[in-house]
């Protein structure tokens, strides 16, 4: 996935997230599960984008960057 594809994926996920959040008052349990999955996937996409940019800035091939597992991305310290 190149950076443009990652950004398109992020925008699509954010749109879906906003739609689900606007329905949160009448949300079903499945929507809460989907929202959690969206948040995790967004974190992975942003992390992959940062990894690609860091590799490029370091003179390395950004295509060698790989997405980190959810368990790793979700436990980063802010």
C-alpha positions as CSV (number, residue, x, y, z in Angstrom):
1,X,0.0,0.0,0.0
2,X,1.5,3.4,-0.9
3,X,0.9,6.6,1.0
4,X,-1.9,7.8,-1.2
5,X,-3.8,4.5,-0.7
6,X,-3.2,4.7,3.1
7,X,-4.6,8.2,3.2
8,X,-7.6,7.2,1.1
9,X,-8.2,4.3,3.6
10,X,-7.9,6.7,6.5
11,X,-10.5,9.1,5.0
12,X,-12.9,6.2,4.4
13,X,-12.5,4.9,7.9
14,X,-12.9,8.4,9.4
15,X,-16.1,8.9,7.4
16,X,-17.5,5.6,8.6
17,X,-16.4,6.4,12.2
18,X,-18.2,9.8,12.1
19,X,-21.4,8.1,10.7
20,X,-21.4,5.6,13.6
21,X,-20.7,8.2,16.2
22,X,-23.6,10.3,14.9
23,X,-25.8,7.3,15.5
24,X,-24.4,6.5,19.0
25,X,-27.6,7.3,20.9
26,X,-29.4,4.4,19.2
27,X,-26.3,2.3,18.7
28,X,-26.5,-1.5,18.7
29,X,-23.8,-3.6,20.3
30,X,-22.5,-4.5,16.8
31,X,-22.0,-0.8,16.1
32,X,-19.9,-0.4,19.3
33,X,-17.8,-3.4,18.2
34,X,-17.4,-1.9,14.7
35,X,-16.4,1.4,16.2
36,X,-13.7,-0.2,18.3
37,X,-12.5,-2.0,15.2
38,X,-12.4,1.2,13.2
39,X,-10.4,3.0,15.9
40,X,-7.9,0.2,15.9
41,X,-7.6,0.1,12.1
42,X,-7.2,3.9,12.0
43,X,-4.4,3.6,14.6
44,X,-2.7,1.0,12.4
45,X,-3.0,3.1,9.3
46,X,-1.6,6.2,10.9
47,X,1.3,4.1,12.3
48,X,2.0,2.6,8.9
49,X,2.0,6.1,7.3
50,X,4.5,7.4,10.0
51,X,6.7,4.3,9.5
52,X,6.8,4.8,5.7
53,X,7.6,8.5,6.1
54,X,10.3,7.8,8.6
55,X,11.9,5.2,6.4
56,X,11.8,7.6,3.4
57,X,13.3,10.4,5.5
58,X,16.1,8.1,6.6
59,X,16.9,7.3,3.0
60,X,15.4,3.8,3.2
61,X,12.7,2.2,1.1
62,X,9.3,3.1,2.4
63,X,7.8,0.0,0.7
64,X,9.6,-2.1,3.3
65,X,7.5,-0.7,6.1
66,X,4.9,-3.1,7.5
67,X,1.8,-2.5,9.6
68,X,2.3,-3.2,13.2
69,X,-0.2,-5.5,15.0
70,X,-3.1,-3.9,16.8
71,X,-1.7,-5.1,20.2
72,X,1.4,-3.1,19.6
73,X,-0.2,0.1,18.2
74,X,-2.8,0.2,20.9
75,X,-0.2,0.1,23.6
76,X,2.0,3.1,22.4
77,X,2.5,5.7,25.1
78,X,1.1,9.1,24.2
